[in-house]
Amino acid sequence: MKNEMSIEHVLNNLSNAINIGHFLEEMVSEKLFSTIERMTQNQQKLSFPMMQWETMIWDVCCSFEHKELWFAPKQWIYSNLENSSDEFFNISQSYAFFKLAHHDKESHYNADDNFMTNSSNRLPTSSFFNHDNGYITIKFILNYELIDQLIDKNTNISKADFDLKRYQARRKWNSFRARTLMQYQDLKKCGFELDDYSTFWALKIEPLNSDLFMCEYNQGLLYHSLEPILCAIKRINENFNIFDEMQKKAEEYYLEIEKG
């Protein structure tokens, strides 16, 4: 395809291609993620009527705006930090969480970064509709970032000593995380995949029907076209007890850190 495309054709259509890219990442992704967030909230209320869930859409600055949807039960969120209150719970302070995000085929997951910021795909929203450059997943993450906040809370030491203590804590955490996640191989029978570095369990989302999506988008509503995502959320809920068990182990681990 690259050899067949002339430089003249590229230059004559460059402006349109850029505009299409911006429309996809700014307009379509905004509608898409806000609808998925509402759909997730509604499904969790239906599946767990006695449980409150928190959701958060992150806009991660990349070549274009790269979005992620994080969600977790409120009971998974650590609330004893100074910037926490009964009215505000931050999913980044949770023991574990789920996140719906683009996964780039050319990138390797960095266990020390919850955001896939090193993306070679300049149009990550396109992965909702095809898997040419990557795909959409819902990942179950045991949250390492809370370590820094707990260490900082319990110590009054120099930056060098803090960095060393954080490095040692993260190494121990990485080992704990891998051991914990690897214990639940039965998730593979339900379509989940454990990544090569044992840092998360993931459920790949099947591509959306672009024709159906376009039809619903023009009508102002997205419903049937998001069925693959709804099915993935339902599958997570069907196996919620397994994920809850893993986060409880993470909670116990963090409470030990908190004790010092």
N, C-alpha and C positions, 0 to 999 in steps of 0.2 A: 504494500500500500504506500509506504514511504517513497519507494522508487518511482511509482506511478504518478505521484503528486508533484506537479511542477512548482517552481518557486514563484512563478507568476500567479498561479492559482492560490497559493498560500498568502501572498501579499495582498491580492485583491479581496480575500475573504478574512483577513486577519482581524479587522475591526469587529466584524460580526461574530467571529469566534470568541473574542475577548468579552464582548457584551453577553453572549450566551453563557459563558463561564461565570460571569458575575451574577447573572440572573439565577443560574442554578444554585450558586453558593449563598447568595444573599436572600433571594425571594423564596425559592422552592425549599431550601433547607430550613428556613424560619417556619414556614407553614408545616413542613413535614415534622420537625421536632416538637413544635408546640402541640400538634395533634397527637403524636406518639405519647407525649407527657400526659395529656388528658386521658388517653386510652389506657395508659398504665395505671393512673390513679383510679379510674373507674373499675378496672379489672381487679386491682388489689382490694378495693372496697367490697367487691362482689365475692372474692375468694376468701378474704380475711376481714369480715365485718367488725370484729372486735379489736383489730390491730390498726394502728395509725402508721401510715407510710410517708416518707419524705421524698421529694423529687427535686432535682436541680439540673438545669441545662447549663453546661459550660460552653462558652465561646473561646476556643483555643486559637490564638493568633498563629496562623500558618501562612502559606502562600496565598490562600484565600482563608476566609473564616471557617475553621474546622470545629464542628459542634460535637458534644458528647452529652448523653443523658444519664445521670447517675440516680439510682433509687435504692432505698433501704428502709426497713422498718425502723420506726423511731426508737424502739427498744435496743437496737444495735448501736446507737450513737452515744458515745461517752459525753457526759454533760457536766463534768466537774472542773472544767477549765475556766479560767477567769473570764474569757470572752463568750461563755455559754450562759444561757438562761432558760427558764421554762418556756419562754415564748419563741426562742430561736435555737434551732439545732442545725448544725452544719454537718453535712454528710462526710466532709473531709476529716471529721473528728470521730468517725465511726470505726468500729472494730472490723467491719467488713461491709461491702456494698456491691451492688450490681451496676454495670455501666454498659450502655448501648453505644457503640463507637465503630468508626471505620478502622479496619485492620489492613495495613498496607502489605502487599506481598513482598515488597523489597525491603521492609524494615523488620528489625528484630526487637522484640519487646525488651525494654529496659526495666529491670526489676526495681530500680531506684527512681522511676518516674511514672506516675499514674497517668500521664498524658502521652499519647502517641504524637509528639510534636515533630519528629523527624520523618515527615511523610514525603515520599517521592511522587505521590499522586496529587496533582494540582487541582483536581476536581473530585474530592472525596465523596461528595453526595452522589456522584454517578455510580458508586458501588452499591447503592440501594437497588439499582436496576440492572447491573451486569457485574460480573466478577473478573473483568479483564485486568484491572490493576489492583484489585483488593476486594474485600467483602465486608459486610456488616456483621458484627457479632454482639452478643450480650455476654459479658465476662463477669465472673464472680471473683472479686478481689478481696484478699485479706490485707487490710490497709496497713502498710508499713509506716506511713507518714505521722501517725500518732506518736510514734517512738520519740521523734524530735521534741514534740510538745511536752511529753511527760518528763523527758530528761531535763529540759529547760525549766520545767516547773519545780523540780526537786533539787536543783543544783545551783550554786552560785560560784562558778569557777571561771577560769580564763577561757578565752576562745579556743586556744590550742588544746586544752584539756577537754573542753566540751566536744570539739571535733573528733578527738581520739575516742572519747566515750561513745559518741554517736556512731562512729565507724565500727567499734566493737559490738555495740548493740544491734546494728543492722546486720552484721555478719551472723550473729546468733539468731536474729529474727528470720533471715533468709533460710537458714537451716531448719528452723522450726516450721516455717511456712511450707517448705517442700515436703517435709515428713507428714505434715497434717493433710495437705491436699492429696498426696499419693495414697492415703489410706482409703479413699473413696472411689475406687476403680469402677464400682457399679454404675457410676454416672455415665460411663461410656455406653452402657446398654440403652441409655435414654437419649443418646445423640450428642452428649457433651464430650469435649476434647480437652485433655490436659496438655498444656503447651510444653514444648521441648525442654524448658528450663524449670518446670514444675512451679510456676509462679501464679497461674490462674487456671480455672476451668472456663471453657468458652462454648457457647452454642451459636453455630453459624446460622445466619438468617438467609433464607432462600430469596433470590432476586424478586423484586416486585414487578408486577405486570405493568409495563410503561404505558400501554394503551389505556388500560383501565384507570391507572393513576391520572393520566392526562384528562380523561373524561370527567373524573370526580373532581380534580383540581379546578377545572373550568366551571364546575357547578358550585364551587365554594366549600365542598365537603370531602373529607377523605375517610373512607370506611372500609369497603370491600377490598380496596387495593392494598390495605395494610394488614390483611389477614395473616401473612407469614410472620409478621412481628407479633401479632396477638397470639398466634399459636406458640411462639417461642416463650412468651410471658406465661402462658398457661402451663407449659412444660416445666418452667422454673417453679411455679407454684405447686405443681404436683410433687416436686422433689424438695419442697421447702424445708422439710425436717432435716434433710441431709445438710443443706447450706446453714441452717440454724445451728446444727451441731458443730460445724466447723467454726462459725463465728464465736460460739461459746468458748471454744478452746483458745481462740485469739483473745477473747475478753479475759480469761484466766491468766493468760500470758502477760497481758498489759497490766493487770492489777498487781502482778508480781513486780513489774517494773516500777509501778507507782509506789509500792511499799519501800522501794530502794534496796 
